[in-house]
Amino acid sequence: MSMKQKGNTTVIIIILVVALVAIGFLVIQNMRLKKQVEVVPSSSPSAQMTDQTPSPSPTLMPGWKLYQNSEYNFEFSHPAEYKVLTDSENLYGWPHAILLLYKGGQSYDLAVEIWGSEAEYKANYSDTSDLTVFKTKDGKFVTLLNNNGDPKVAEIISTFKLSK
């Protein structure tokens, strides 16, 4: 093997090592984000549990959009720059999520999940500091996770309404 070939082989190995390190870093970051999604039981003062009666649609602020979900009978408003993601590619890794709200950046801003029981969501969350929980009339639980602790997302959550 000539010196030039050895040099090319070394460069290729370095590129592969850097690529593997970068992929490993991304996987670890994703795992950390998933762990941050843990929450405290609803008896915690930081968790918000609501048995909500139907109410009219929220008043839209200028530049905001209304999202309505007829399957689970809820709605909320959000700034237009946030994207509502409901496709399976984006929901991957969020088995109970029916939508993710995303403005940009490394993580989703708001995860809306549906649970069959209180025990089910509590088993998945040990820290509820950024979790808001609504109990539907049919006994399901809708959780809204402010994934980044963003005050703007808290404002979005404040517009959440169960309907019917």
N, C-alpha and C positions, 0 to 999 in steps of 0.2 A: 504494500500500500504506500502510495507516495505521500509526501508531506502535505500536498494540497488536498488530497482525499481525506487524510487524517483531520485536517483543519475543518473541512466541510462536515465531516462526521461529528466533530466536537460541537460545531454550531447547531447542528440538527438536534443533538442530545440536549444542549442547553435550552433550545426552543421548546422541546418536549417537556423538560423538567419545569420550565416557567409556566407552560400551559397547564400542566397537572397541578401545580401549586395554586394557580388562579382558580381552577375548577374546584379544588378542595376548599379554598377560601369561600367561594360562592355557596357551596353546599353547607358549610358551617354557618354562614350568615343566615341562610334559609332556616336551618335548624334552630338558631337562636331566636329568630322572629317567631317561629312556631311556639317556642317555650314562653315567649313574652305574652302569648295569647292565653295564658293561664289566669284564672280568676278566683276570688274569695267567695265563699257561700253568701247567698243573698241576705243572711242574717247580719252580715258585716255592715257597718254604717256606711262604707264606701259604695256598696252595691245598691242599685236602685231597682226595686221590684215594683211593677205597676199592674194592677188589675184595672184596665182602662175601658171605660164605656165608649161606645162609638161617638165620634165628634165630627164636625164638618172639616173639610179640607183646610190645611194650613194656608194662611195668607202668604202669598209669594212675595218675597223681597225682590227688588229690581235685580235682574240678571240671574235669578234663580229659576230652576226647573222643578216640576213636580214629578215624582216617581210614584206610580200606583201599582200595587200587586194585587190582582183579583183572586189569585189562588189562595193566598194567606190573609187577604183582606186588610192590608195596611198601606199607608202612604207616608211620604216625607218629602221635604223639599231640600234642594242642594244647589250650590253655586254652579253655573253652567260649565266652569272649567273642570269639574269633577266628572269622571266617566263612570257610568254604571255598567259593571261587567257581570254578565250572567252566563257566559259560555263555559263549557266544561274544561276548556284549556286553562282558563284563569281560575276556575274554582278548584282545580286539582290541588290536593293537599288540604282542602277545607271541606271535608265530607258532609258537614251539616250546613254549609253556606248555600244560600240561594242567590246572594249577590255580594259583590265587593265594590266599594266606592274607591276610586283611584284618581289622584290629582297628578301623580308623577313622583318619581323618587324610587327608593329601594324597597318600599313595602306598601301594601294597600293601606288606605286611610281608615276605612270602616268596613267591618265584616258583619253581615246580617245572616244569622244562622237560625235554623228551626230545630227544636228538640222535642222529643215525645214526652219527656218528664223532667221535673226539677232535678232529680237524681242524675239524670243523663248529662245535663250540662254541667252540674256541679262536679261530676267525675272528671270532666275535661278541663275545668278551670279551678285554680286554687287561689288566684288573686283577682278580685273583681273591681279593682280600683278604676279601671277604664271600661267596665262592662255595665250596660243598662239592660234590664230584663223586663219583658212584658209577658203577661200570662193571657192567652187568648181564651175566649168563651168555651172552646172545645178542649181546653186543658193542655194545649201545647204551649211551649215557651219560645219566644222570639228574643234572641240576644243580639245586642248591638255592641260591638267591640270597637272602641276608639283606639285603634292599633298604635297610634303615635302619640296619644295624649294631647292632640291638637285642639285648642279652644274652638277653632272653626268647625271641626268635626263635632264637638260638643254642641255647638249651635245647630248643626244639621240634626243631631239626635233629638234636640228639643222640639223639632217640628214633627217627629214621628207620631202617627196616630193610627190606632186600630179602627177599622170601620166595620159596619154591619154588626 
